[in-house]
Amino acid sequence: MSEATTSAADVRIPTAASVPAHRDANVLRWVGAYTASMVGDMVFFLALSWAAVQNGTPAQAGLVTAVSAVPRALLMLGGGVVADRLGPRRVVIGSDTVRCVTVLAVAAVLLAADPGLWLLALLAVVFGTVDAVFMPAVGALPARITGKDQLARVQGMRGLAIRFAAVVGAPLGGLGVAVGGAAAAFAFAGLLIAVSVPLLISVRMRDLPADDASAARETTAWRDLVGGLRYVRRHRVLGPLMVAIALGDLGFVGPLNVGLTLLADERGWGASGMGWVLAGFGTGAGVAALLLTVRGRLPRAGCVAAGSIIPGAAAIAALAHAPGLPVAVGTAVLVGLLTGLSGAMCGALLQTQSDPAYLGRVTAVGGIVSLGIAPLSMPLSAAAIGVWGTGPVFAVSAAVCGLGGVVALCAPGVRRAELPK
């Protein structure tokens, strides 16, 4: 069933002049639900890692924590079809409910017995499968709860929620483990996710415009999938923007993850030094999200999105040559600011340039790019650093990332793209 033909069970409001997102109670309920869910996710993954380490070898623990990525990557496109056919609000509520019940059930089992790694692996697979539906639906929701002129601001608010979850989630998870072990941490994660469900139920939906509703006509799931891919490929903004995002993530993920760890070890910064560099990156990205939240709209959005990728890539290359930890932290702030700005603007353009009837599938394609392609750079970066060192590998990664900006700038549709006023 398409979003345009969903039953009256979905609470709706007519399309009207937009209220500024940061003062819109409907948007704030969605942001609150999203934040609670993201903090719950952070607590969940820390609890999963801890329980896996306690019940198996390091290799087995790594396998358990990584296995959730497989169904997420394989099923994400199908999840986008489900979100567009059933409506993102229903899918988000349903998937959050499933995640909550599953995590709480595992917490109860761990309190009563010690089932071993098989239960943790099963939980990771279930979580990854549900995420494959949840993530596209989350990406499709903002266009249904506010006007297009507020979508950039909502993207900034979403970025702030992600940064908040990253800062708060890990300490909360650690506290849960310290107080009651993995079972208590899982229970805490389930309760945090549970907080999001009533908030999501209270979120009101806007009607799709007539042209969007006609695009979401009844058809088969396979045709919806193919149609969504064709829609992205042929779109004058979305097509080249996806290529730019893929190149940017491919060049960025490796250096910031495994590459940064090896760089900190090479320079003698230690784990605390690496933490400071990551904190610098998070601070810069948070400032970028706050800027978009406050401003709501930046002119020449396509040029800003593409143009900020290139100096951000140069800062990535410079990070490998930082003479000391303070300079590295300052460089990381710059990397976070520029890449955070480009990421937020790319996300806002995906939201505003997409027909809402296709947003679930568009978000799914973006998720596949980030979660399916970009992680491939991590083992490659580690192997390459072992052969050539951090400097050359960071330079190549920066070149790949910068190429994404060049692709975007060379695409007239992206270069001229603007956010709605």
Secondary structure, DSSP 8 states (H G I E B T S, - for coil): --GGG--TTS-EE---S---GGG-HHHHHHHHHHHHHHHHHHHHHHHHHHHHHHHS-HHHHHHHHHTTHHHHHHHHHHHHHHHHHH-HHHHHHHHHHHHHHHHHHHHHHHHH----HHHHHHHHHHHHHHHHHHHHHHHHSHHHHS-GGGHHHHHHHHHHHHHHHHHHHHHHHHHHHHHHHHHHHHHHHHHHHHHHHHHHHH--EE---HHHHHHT-S--HHHHHHHHHHHHHH-TTHHHHHHHHHHHHHHHHHIIIIIHHHHHHHHT-HHHHHHHHHHHHHHHHHHHHHHHHHH---SSHHHHHHHHHHHHHHHHHHHTT-SSHHHHHHHHHHHHHHHHHHHHHHHHHHHHHS-GGGHHHHHHHHHHIIIIIGGGHHHHHHHHHHHH-HHHHHHHHHHHHHHHHHHHHH-HHHHT-----
